[in-house]
Amino acid sequence: MKNYFFLSILVCSSFNCSKYLTPNVIVRPKDFKIQIPIRLNEKGIIIPAYWGNNSVEHLLYWDNHSPSWADFNIIKDNSSIKKSKEYNYHTTTADGTPIKGDVYFCDKISLGNVSFFDSPFYNIVHQVDPRRDDKIYGVFGEELIDKGIWKIDFKNETITFTSSLDSLKELSEANVLPSRFNEGVIELDVLFQKNIRKALEIDMGYNGWILIPLKLFGIVSAGNKRRYADTLLFSTPGGSENVLNLSILDSIKIGKKFLPVSIASNQRNNEMLIGAGFFRQFEFVIFDYINGAVYVSNKKLYQDRIK
């Protein structure tokens, strides 16, 4: 049985929550470049973050498609974290499950010597995986990520956060992908078989390759003999469920390049996503929120095969 993880939650719909999702997070220093180690597992990208003035270390998943969130293992006994009296959230997870709860603010969250001040986050109960105790109790999310430029180096397992694209010497070793940035959401134009063109949202909290709704999957997969069905554990911050998963091995076109991919769908999904599984075939990926661009390395970690 496969495991598909969604660390992301969707943009919320309530009035208070919508106000909250435009926080005035301040980043200091103004000009910066840091490189920190990351850890990769089947759920995503793990980074060390330091909470509060006492710099309490907590491991978080790095997820550009989700607001920041944390459970009580992070909140408890930290005087730099305060519960908001004005805001709460009502939202849905990737499978449409409604969740709600309290909003908190942290005086300071730091990565290396870069700090994010007055950072908001949701309180969500950590979903315990009985097979492992990873002690990762939250997500470093979009309202922090969109404050700069990120290079995720899958080959060397590091992440670089910088305020200047010119500081990344590896840019000459990468291709730009056709993308659009809209309020923190990144879309890629993807051409499927049968000349079907769709905009897919980049979601690094989804550990698969490409996920599309069942109706579109039926059209795209028609006639494809490399079609598979199995059971997967569909996990979100709201819970886990075993679902029937359909997938095909195929190719897509992004820009001028054809790329081999795995395309999946199930009855719980209604989104169109391109996830971390797709980007991990490259040595590195760059998400430039300042200038609105996505780059992938010319070199791959593995060539022309689905991993």
C-alpha positions, 0 to 999 in steps of 0.5 A: 500500500502506498502512502500519499501525504498532504501537509497542506491545508487550503485557503480558508473561507471565513471572514476572520480567517481571510483577514488573518491570511494577509499578515504583516510578517517582518523579516530581518535583516533586510539583506540576507543569505543563509544555507541550512541542512534539510532532511527528506522523508516520505512526507516532505522537506524537514527544516529546523526552526527556532521559536521565540526569544529563547530559540527553542528548536522545533523541526517543521515541514517546509510547505509552500501550499499551506499556512503555517501551523503547529500543535501544542508540543510547540505552543506549550511553555513558550512565553513568546507565543500568544493566542489571538483574541481576534482571529480563528480559522475555518478551512478545509484540508486537501480532501475537503475535510473541514477543520477549525481552531485557534490562531496564535502569534509567535514573536519571532521564528528564526532560520539560521540568523534570519528572523520572522517577527510577529508570525501567525500560525494555526493550531492543529492537532498533530496526527500521530503516525503509529508506525513512527514518532517523527516529532515533527509538529508543524509546518513552515508555511506560505506567509513566511516562505513568500518573503524571499527566494528559496533554493532546495538542493535535493542532491546535497540536502540543503536549503538556501534562503536569500533576498537576492537572486544574484547570490545564487551562482547555480542559476546558470545551471538551471532552466526557468519554468513557465509559472504564475505567482498569485498571492503566494500560490504558484501555478505551472502550465502543463500540457497533458496528452490529447493536447489538454492544457491545465494550470497545476498548483505547486504543492511541496506538501504533497509527496506525489508527482501529479494529482488531478480530479477523477474526471480529468484523469479519465480523459488523460488516461484513456488508452494508456496501458500503463495504468495501475490501481492500488490502495493508498493512505491519504493523509492530511492534517485532518486525518487519514483514510485508505482510498482507491488510487488510480495512476498512470505512467505518462509524459507531460510538456512544461515549456519546451520540455517533455518530462516523464511523470506519474499521474494519480487520482482518487475519489477524495481529491478535487485539486490539480497539483504538482508535488514534491515527487516531481521536483525531487527528480532534479538536483535542485529547484529554485522558487523566486517569490521576489521576481516571480519565477521557478527554476529547475536544474539542468541535471537530474538525480535520475534520468527518464524514470519514475522513482 
